[in-house]
Amino acid sequence: MRRGIVFATAAVLSLGLAACGGTTATNDKTSEPDNKGTGEVALTIWVDDNRKEVIEGVAKKYEEATGNKVSVVVKDFGKIKDEFQTQVSNGEGPDITVGAHDWLGTFVANGTVAPLELGDKASGFADISVQAFTYDGKTYGLPYAIENLAVIRNTKLADSTPATFDEFVAKGKAANTKYPFVIPTGEEGDGYNYYAFQTSFGAPVFESDANGYTNKLGLGGDNGVKFAEWLKANGKTGTGYLDTAITYDIALEAFRNGDAPYIIGGPWMIGDIKKSGIEVAIDPIPSAGGQPAQPFVGVQGFYVSSKSKNSLLAAQFLTDYIGTKEVQVAIYEAGNRQPALKEAAEAASDPITAAFGKVAEGSVLMPSIPAMGQVWGFWGKTEAAIINGEDPKATWEKMVADIEADIAKSSK
């Protein structure tokens, strides 16, 4: 049973505000509550369905402590970024939204989010989580979870995960299952899921300097072509290990049914896998190109709108409530992602979470620069085309040229 959220006594703002009614939640767009003629201040926060229950509990405690009202609005996570930008640009939208750290560069460039001062509390969060929400020296979000890909292994079908791709396949075949391993791909491809293999060829998506990612692509050149050739060699006209017919749902179902000893996946899969009664272990992704395989690390958190009329209260709600051990543990229990707050991570740690965290130590932070927005549309589709048999060198180099042209166009 999910543990309840226990709060230490909250510091009550001396605003002399009247107590309000219960927290409201809706599954559709809501206009910002009208505070005129009332003694209360109202905050609106957008969340996805997975975090709805926890945030409603937090909001209730905040309302009881401060007399302010919080409206919790449920949104499709995949649509939040664009809708948030559109509404904020029109002076509308919520005071706070849940979001991913890689949205940050675009949000800052568009003036969509306000800086969030964490102060002394910053040291309580994992360094990489604060780094993820920092842009040009300013912090813009309160992190709550860290996530990354790894090899999820069925312990009854395989006793280990080899360090190289060829050995990995051989071990998978020895399990005598339908697939030696599965990786969600789909007809549109998936640059995120394949990134660890790509980095093992020395082809990062962007080059880096002392200040972080630059706008110079790193996935081109000889190393990028070698990765593309690997995709072709293991695709439809090659070994067949990589298959665009393997969607997320098909891959997960194959693993749950015992049709594969390994799946490349993240902590979001663990709940469904456990329902099948499978015992799993978490291992690093093997290297296909000879260099370390480094999956992306993603950090999720909450942003404050640059157009919020209650930005100070929104910041206080995040730092004093969302940023507590109890809340971050509760969010972890709802989604299995490692908490960003150190003491919450220690309290919530189990072998699976700890193992994902260990893999994260050898991972790389997903770029949050605006130029990353020009990569996604070309990246996965190009990989899918090569897996399906297109010329690897020509197709990959065209992708690089198209991305560079799109970045140049967007920067004008």
TORDREN-734678 format. One record per residue (C-alpha): residue in one letter; x, y, z. Coordinates in steps of 0.02 Angstrom, whole numbers, padded with zeros to 5 digits, always signed. Example, Ala and Ser with C-alpha at 12.3 -4.5 7.8 and 13.67 -1.06 7.14 Angstrom:
TORDREN-734678
a+00615-00225+00390 s+00684-00053+00357 
This chain:
TORDREN-734678
m+00000+00000+00000 r+00063+00172-00043 r+00119+00261+00113 g+00029+00421+00159 i+00115+00588+00151 v+00169+00643+00324 f+00218+00823+00343 a+00318+00913+00473 t+00235+01068+00539 a+00231+01191+00396 a+00281+01371+00414 v+00122+01469+00390 l+00131+01631+00293 s+00063+01773+00398 l-00050+01838+00263 g-00208+01847+00367 l-00302+01746+00234 a-00462+01654+00261 a-00465+01465+00247 c-00531+01400+00084 g-00622+01248+00019 g-00545+01085-00042 t-00421+01065-00184 t-00499+01051-00355 a-00440+00943-00498 t-00494+00933-00679 n-00440+00841-00834 d-00461+00990-00950 k-00401+01167-00970 t-00452+01283-00830 s-00440+01470-00829 e-00339+01551-00692 p-00448+01570-00537 d-00511+01744-00508 n-00447+01814-00343 k-00538+01980-00354 g-00647+02019-00206 t-00582+01873-00102 g-00456+01860+00038 e-00368+01709-00034 v-00233+01688-00163 a-00255+01549-00291 l-00119+01448-00374 t-00145+01335-00526 i-00029+01190-00558 w-00023+01073-00707 v+00022+00891-00676 d+00009+00729-00771 d-00106+00589-00712 n+00036+00490-00632 r+00073+00629-00508 k-00106+00691-00484 e-00145+00601-00320 v+00017+00652-00235 i+00007+00835-00287 e-00174+00846-00231 g-00118+00786-00059 v+00020+00915-00055 a-00100+01051-00110 k-00222+01008+00028 k-00086+01026+00161 y-00031+01190+00084 e-00209+01255+00085 e-00232+01207+00267 a-00070+01290+00317 t-00084+01452+00218 g-00267+01482+00178 n-00223+01490-00007 k-00312+01389-00139 v-00227+01270-00262 s-00310+01208-00421 v-00231+01047-00485 v-00258+01024-00672 v-00217+00857-00756 k-00133+00866-00926 d-00062+00742-01051 f+00125+00752-01016 g+00167+00740-01201 k+00066+00897-01237 i+00114+01004-01087 k+00268+01087-01162 d+00182+01160-01315 e+00021+01206-01226 f+00114+01288-01083 q+00217+01394-01203 t+00063+01446-01301 q-00039+01495-01150 v+00102+01585-01060 s+00141+01686-01217 n-00041+01743-01211 g-00028+01791-01028 e-00127+01638-00974 g-00088+01464-00911 p-00043+01398-00739 d+00073+01468-00607 i+00169+01303-00601 t+00188+01158-00721 v+00271+00989-00712 g+00400+00963-00848 a+00563+00887-00910 h+00730+00974-00894 d+00767+00965-01080 w+00626+01089-01110 l+00726+01220-01017 g+00826+01298-01160 t+00670+01328-01263 f+00575+01395-01113 v+00714+01518-01071 a+00736+01572-01252 n+00549+01608-01263 g+00539+01693-01093 t+00414+01564-01032 v+00483+01523-00859 a+00547+01622-00711 p+00708+01586-00615 l+00683+01488-00455 e+00800+01526-00311 l+00838+01366-00216 g+00962+01448-00097 d+01036+01334+00035 k+00914+01197-00016 a+01007+01170-00179 s+01140+01067-00089 g+01006+00944-00035 f+00974+00890-00214 a+01082+00777-00322 d+01207+00888-00413 i+01154+00826-00584 s+00972+00870-00549 v+01013+01051-00507 q+01131+01059-00656 a+00989+00998-00767 f+00879+01146-00720 t+01019+01274-00731 y+01040+01381-00886 d+01164+01524-00908 g+01201+01518-00722 k+01020+01529-00663 t+00910+01390-00593 y+00735+01379-00667 g+00653+01226-00591 l+00634+01118-00437 p+00688+00940-00480 y+00596+00790-00412 a+00655+00637-00510 i+00803+00569-00606 e+00782+00437-00741 n+00888+00344-00867 l+00888+00189-00974 a+00977+00026-00932 v+00966-00159-00973 i+00823-00238-00877 r+00865-00422-00859 n+00752-00570-00822 t+00857-00658-00690 k+00781-00828-00729 l+00831-00817-00912 a+01003-00736-00897 d+01126-00727-00753 s+01220-00573-00816 t+01232-00440-00950 p+01395-00444-01048 a+01491-00284-01079 t+01495-00295-01270 f+01351-00302-01393 d+01409-00462-01479 e+01424-00553-01312 f+01257-00479-01261 v+01172-00554-01414 a+01258-00722-01388 k+01199-00727-01207 g+01024-00680-01262 k+01021-00818-01392 a+01077-00944-01261 a+00913-00912-01169 n+00820-00996-01314 t+00684-00864-01317 k+00597-00783-01465 y+00711-00631-01457 p+00889-00616-01388 f+00839-00443-01326 v+00708-00310-01365 i+00724-00123-01384 p+00572-00011-01416 t+00594+00063-01589 g+00433+00088-01689 e+00408+00150-01865 e+00468+00325-01816 g+00625+00257-01735 d+00687+00314-01564 g+00848+00413-01547 y+00826+00415-01358 n+00821+00226-01340 y+00967+00201-01459 y+01077+00339-01391 a+01185+00229-01278 f+01234+00124-01429 q+01269+00283-01528 t+01384+00354-01396 s+01481+00191-01393 f+01538+00239-01569 g+01597+00409-01507 a+01455+00506-01589 p+01370+00618-01458 v+01221+00717-01518 f+01310+00883-01480 e+01490+00924-01438 s+01530+00995-01267 d+01650+01121-01192 a+01686+01180-01015 n+01515+01267-01010 g+01415+01115-01067 y+01336+01075-01234 t+01373+01182-01385 n+01266+01200-01542 k+01393+01101-01643 l+01329+00929-01690 g+01435+00782-01636 l+01336+00644-01719 g+01410+00672-01891 g+01578+00622-01962 d+01655+00449-01972 n+01595+00396-01800 g+01414+00438-01840 v+01426+00342-02004 k+01498+00191-01913 f+01347+00193-01798 a+01231+00206-01948 e+01318+00057-02027 w+01291-00041-01867 l+01105+00000-01875 k+01098-00067-02053 a+01199-00223-02011 n+01078-00268-01871 g+00919-00213-01957 k+00795-00286-02080 t+00923-00337-02211 g+01052-00392-02083 t+01039-00489-01921 g+00862-00427-01886 y+00897-00389-01704 l+00837-00210-01729 d+00659-00200-01793 t+00542-00052-01818 a+00395-00169-01790 i+00447-00178-01606 t+00350-00037-01525 y+00356+00005-01340 d+00202-00101-01303 i+00263-00249-01405 a+00436-00244-01325 l+00365-00234-01150 e+00240-00374-01182 a+00377-00486-01255 f+00483-00461-01100 r+00337-00489-00982 n+00293-00649-01073 g+00469-00717-01058 d+00503-00701-01245 a+00664-00604-01215 p+00792-00610-01073 y+00833-00425-01092 i+00744-00262-01130 i+00822-00090-01150 g+00708+00014-01040 g+00683+00133-00896 p+00609+00134-00720 w+00437+00176-00791 m+00427-00006-00850 i+00458-00085-00681 g+00279-00074-00616 d+00208-00168-00765 i+00349-00296-00761 k+00322-00332-00577 k+00139-00370-00612 s+00199-00517-00717 g+00294-00588-00570 i+00462-00576-00658 e+00616-00550-00551 v+00734-00426-00632 a+00906-00351-00615 i+00969-00187-00688 d+01133-00182-00785 p+01231-00059-00893 i+01196-00057-01080 p+01332-00149-01176 s+01450-00061-01295 a+01424-00089-01481 g+01562+00027-01543 g+01702-00001-01419 q+01679+00156-01315 p+01569+00171-01158 a+01383+00161-01193 q+01308+00315-01111 p+01119+00333-01107 f+01037+00499-01074 v+00997+00554-00897 g+00832+00648-00889 v+00774+00751-00741 q+00593+00796-00708 g+00536+00943-00605 f+00420+01092-00589 y+00432+01262-00672 v+00358+01430-00621 s+00276+01529-00762 s+00356+01695-00804 k+00180+01768-00811 s+00124+01705-00641 k+00045+01842-00536 n+00090+01741-00382 s+00269+01693-00421 l+00332+01710-00242 l+00196+01598-00174 a+00224+01475-00317 a+00408+01467-00274 q+00367+01442-00090 f+00247+01301-00133 l+00385+01213-00231 t+00530+01236-00112 d+00437+01211+00052 y+00316+01075-00002 i+00367+00986-00164 g+00548+00996-00111 t+00524+00896+00049 k+00578+00717+00085 e+00401+00656+00115 v+00332+00723-00049 q+00479+00666-00154 v+00466+00491-00082 a+00280+00490-00120 i+00311+00544-00300 y+00441+00406-00313 e+00315+00277-00253 a+00195+00335-00389 g+00320+00320-00531 n+00477+00222-00479 r+00597+00361-00532 q+00741+00398-00415 p+00705+00554-00309 a+00811+00707-00344 l+00817+00754-00160 k+00961+00659-00081 e+00876+00612+00082 a+00722+00554-00013 a+00831+00447-00126 e+00910+00366+00026 a+00741+00333+00106 a+00663+00266-00054 s+00810+00162-00111 d+00782-00019-00159 p+00895-00133-00264 i+00808-00086-00427 t+00814+00102-00397 a+00993+00092-00334 a+01045-00006-00489 f+00968+00122-00607 g+01061+00255-00507 k+01223+00160-00530 v+01198+00155-00718 a+01159+00342-00714 e+01335+00375-00648 g+01402+00325-00819 s+01266+00417-00915 v+01257+00592-00989 l+01134+00732-00958 m+01011+00755-01101 p+01043+00921-01189 s+00925+01061-01141 i+00990+01185-01269 p+00858+01252-01391 a+00949+01170-01538 m+00899+00999-01470 g+00724+01038-01530 q+00787+01029-01709 v+00860+00855-01684 w+00714+00746-01631 g+00610+00758-01790 f+00751+00696-01902 w+00844+00580-01785 g+00726+00435-01750 k+00654+00433-01926 t+00828+00421-01999 e+00874+00276-01886 a+00713+00187-01933 a+00749+00211-02118 i+00922+00138-02100 i+00859-00008-01996 n+00735-00042-02136 g+00875-00052-02265 e+00917+00122-02331 d+01098+00167-02368 p+01176+00208-02198 k+01308+00335-02250 a+01201+00437-02369 t+01047+00434-02258 w+01142+00480-02100 e+01239+00621-02183 k+01079+00692-02255 m+01005+00693-02080 v+01155+00788-02013 a+01142+00916-02153 d+00954+00936-02125 i+00977+00963-01937 e+01116+01089-01965 a+01007+01185-02088 d+00861+01183-01968 i+00968+01246-01823 a+01036+01386-01933 k+00861+01434-01987 s+00792+01436-01810 s+00934+01544-01746 k+00900+01686-01869 
